[in-house]
């Protein structure tokens, strides 16, 4: 069960954010509206929200998930692979220390973004991507081990982040897309395979029995409802333009 979440308001500089989506520039006002509805959805799931102010010096800073990994036993600041995002960690450390007295960090020799990390119980799958490398993953696995948690690396070649193509919905259910559909590391799960025309919805979020689903993807919504989950749609069009998904917008713990 999750009890809290940390989010950060979108900044006006988000129009300069990193993206490969080729969907045009986000509408800042609409992005703020969608972000507020996202917060409402988190509250509906029973979470208390810490909302941090916008950081105009960091266009992608509303995607707080990438800069820290919050586990039931420890908090880890990452070292983002994207150079423009590396300063974000220092701006979120204080908020995390309000809940975790001890915060450890990935050192400069490795890169990790937590969008590449999927938690299943006490195990953490770490996708190797352009943003997360072997040195960073090795550091992360070593840190997790000190807290009786475990991690393993996932080879991949097509995705920006691991959770671009995967979402764990608890109860052994896993949304998958593309190269993750038949990936050897996930054959033990009940895989719900997503069609290419709804691939963005591979990034959903399970929170206390409810699954947040991006609005506008009816096949994925229906598939999740068929599994018996309560669902809540959240409009994400402006964040999709920046390669951002539902999980990216919060740190849940």
C-alpha positions in Angstrom: 0.0 0.0 0.0 1.1 3.5 -0.8 0.3 6.5 1.5 2.1 9.4 0.0 3.3 10.9 -3.3 5.7 13.8 -4.2 4.9 15.7 -7.4 6.3 18.9 -9.0 4.3 21.6 -10.9 5.1 21.8 -14.6 7.3 24.8 -15.5 6.7 27.1 -18.4 10.1 26.0 -19.8 8.5 22.5 -20.3 8.1 23.6 -24.0 11.9 23.1 -24.2 11.7 19.6 -22.7 13.4 16.5 -24.1 11.3 14.6 -26.5 11.3 12.1 -29.4 7.5 12.0 -29.7 7.3 14.4 -32.7 3.8 15.5 -31.5 4.4 19.2 -31.4 4.8 21.5 -28.4 2.7 21.0 -25.2 0.1 23.5 -24.3 1.3 24.8 -20.9 -2.1 25.9 -19.5 -3.6 22.5 -20.5 -0.6 20.7 -19.0 -1.2 22.5 -15.7 -4.9 21.4 -15.8 -4.0 17.8 -16.5 -1.4 17.9 -13.7 -4.0 19.1 -11.2 -6.4 16.3 -12.3 -3.5 13.8 -11.8 -3.1 15.1 -8.3 -6.8 14.7 -7.7 -6.6 11.1 -8.9 -3.7 10.4 -6.5 -5.8 11.7 -3.7 -8.7 9.6 -4.7 -6.4 6.6 -4.3 -5.8 7.7 -0.7 -2.4 9.4 -1.0 -1.2 12.5 0.8 0.5 14.8 -1.7 3.6 16.9 -1.3 3.5 19.4 -4.2 6.8 21.0 -5.1 7.1 24.3 -7.0 8.0 24.6 -10.6 11.7 24.7 -11.6 12.1 26.9 -14.6 15.8 26.0 -15.0 14.8 22.3 -15.6 12.2 21.8 -18.4 11.6 18.2 -17.6 11.4 18.6 -13.8 7.7 17.7 -13.5 8.8 14.1 -14.2 10.0 13.6 -10.7 10.1 9.8 -10.9 13.4 9.8 -12.9 15.5 11.5 -10.2 14.8 9.3 -7.2 13.8 5.7 -6.3 11.7 5.5 -3.1 11.4 2.0 -1.7 9.8 0.7 1.5 13.2 0.5 3.0 15.4 3.2 1.5 15.5 6.3 -0.7 18.0 6.6 -3.5 18.8 9.7 -5.6 19.6 8.7 -9.1 22.2 10.2 -11.5 20.2 10.9 -14.7 21.6 9.9 -18.0 20.2 13.0 -19.6 22.7 15.8 -18.8 20.1 18.5 -18.7 18.3 16.7 -15.8 21.3 16.0 -13.5 20.7 19.1 -11.4 17.2 18.1 -10.5 18.3 15.6 -7.8 19.6 18.4 -5.5 16.2 20.1 -5.7 14.2 17.1 -4.6 16.5 15.8 -1.8 15.0 18.0 0.9 11.5 16.9 0.2 12.6 13.2 0.3 14.5 13.7 3.6 11.2 14.8 5.2 10.2 11.1 5.0 13.5 9.2 4.7 16.1 10.3 7.3 18.9 8.7 5.2 19.1 9.3 1.5 21.9 7.6 -0.6 23.0 8.5 -4.1 24.2 6.9 -7.3 27.7 8.1 -7.9 29.0 9.9 -10.9 30.6 6.9 -12.6 27.1 5.5 -13.4 23.8 6.7 -14.8 20.3 5.7 -13.6 16.9 7.2 -14.3 14.1 5.6 -12.2 11.8 5.4 -15.2 13.9 2.4 -16.0 13.1 0.7 -12.7 10.1 -1.5 -12.0 9.4 -2.7 -8.5 7.8 -6.2 -8.0 7.6 -6.9 -4.3 11.2 -6.6 -3.0 12.8 -7.0 -6.4 13.7 -4.2 -8.8 14.0 -4.8 -12.6 16.4 -2.2 -14.1 16.2 -1.5 -17.8 19.5 -0.8 -19.6 18.8 2.2 -21.9 20.4 5.4 -23.2 19.5 6.9 -19.7 20.6 4.0 -17.5 23.9 2.1 -17.9 25.5 -1.0 -16.4 27.7 1.0 -14.0 24.6 2.8 -12.6 22.6 -0.4 -12.4 25.4 -2.2 -10.6 25.6 0.6 -8.0 21.8 0.4 -7.6 21.8 -3.4 -7.1 24.6 -3.0 -4.5 22.6 -0.4 -2.6 19.4 -2.4 -2.7 21.2 -5.4 -1.3 22.2 -3.5 1.8 18.5 -3.2 2.6 17.7 -6.8 1.8 16.2 -5.9 -1.5 17.3 -7.3 -4.9 17.7 -6.0 -8.4 18.5 -7.4 -11.9 19.3 -5.8 -15.3 17.0 -6.0 -18.2 18.5 -5.9 -21.7 16.4 -3.8 -24.2 16.9 -1.9 -27.4 13.6 -0.2 -28.5 12.3 1.7 -25.5 13.2 5.1 -24.0 12.6 3.8 -20.5 11.8 0.3 -19.2 8.4 1.5 -18.0 7.6 2.9 -21.4 6.8 -0.7 -22.3 5.9 -2.2 -19.0 3.5 -1.7 -16.0 3.2 -4.0 -13.1 -0.4 -4.1 -11.8 0.3 -6.3 -8.8 -1.2 -9.8 -8.5 1.3 -11.1 -11.1 -0.4 -9.0 -13.9 1.9 -7.1 -16.2 1.1 -4.8 -19.1 3.6 -5.2 -21.9 4.3 -3.7 -25.3 6.7 -4.4 -28.1 10.0 -6.0 -27.2 8.6 -6.6 -23.7 5.8 -8.9 -24.9 8.1 -11.9 -25.2 11.0 -10.8 -23.1 12.6 -13.7 -21.3 12.8 -11.8 -18.0 9.0 -11.5 -17.7 7.6 -14.9 -19.0 6.5 -15.8 -15.4 4.0 -13.0 -15.4 0.4 -12.9 -16.7 1.2 -10.6 -19.6 -1.5 -8.3 -21.0 -0.1 -7.4 -24.4 -0.9 -4.0 -25.8 -1.4 -3.2 -29.5 0.9 -0.7 -31.2 -1.9 1.8 -31.7 -2.3 2.1 -27.9 1.4 1.7 -27.0 1.4 4.9 -24.9 -1.0 3.2 -22.4 1.7 0.6 -21.5 2.6 3.1 -18.8 -0.2 2.8 -16.2 0.0 3.1 -12.4 -1.4 0.7 -9.8 -2.1 2.5 -6.5 -3.9 0.7 -3.7 -6.1 -1.4 -5.9 -6.9 1.3 -8.5 -5.1 1.6 -11.8 -4.6 5.0 -13.3 -4.9 4.7 -17.1 -4.1 7.5 -19.7 -7.3 8.8 -21.2 -8.1 7.8 -24.8 -7.0 4.2 -24.9 -10.2 2.1 -24.7 -8.6 -1.3 -25.5 -6.1 -1.0 -22.6 -8.8 0.4 -20.3 -11.1 -2.5 -21.1 -8.3 -5.1 -20.7 -7.5 -3.8 -17.2 -11.1 -3.6 -16.2 -11.6 -7.2 -17.3 -8.9 -8.2 -14.7 -11.2 -6.8 -12.0 -9.3 -3.6 -11.2 -11.0 -0.3 -10.5 -9.7 2.2 -13.0 -9.4 6.0 -13.2 -8.6 7.7 -16.5 -6.3 10.7 -16.5 -5.8 13.0 -19.5 -2.1 13.0 -20.4 -1.9 14.5 -23.9 0.5 17.4 -23.1 2.9 15.1 -21.2 2.8 12.5 -23.9 4.3 15.2 -26.2 7.4 15.1 -23.9 7.6 11.3 -23.7 6.2 11.4 -20.2 3.8 8.9 -18.8 1.6 8.5 -15.7 4.3 7.0 -13.6 6.8 9.8 -14.5 4.8 12.5 -12.7 5.1 11.3 -9.1 7.2 9.5 -6.6 4.8 7.1 -4.7 5.7 5.5 -1.4 
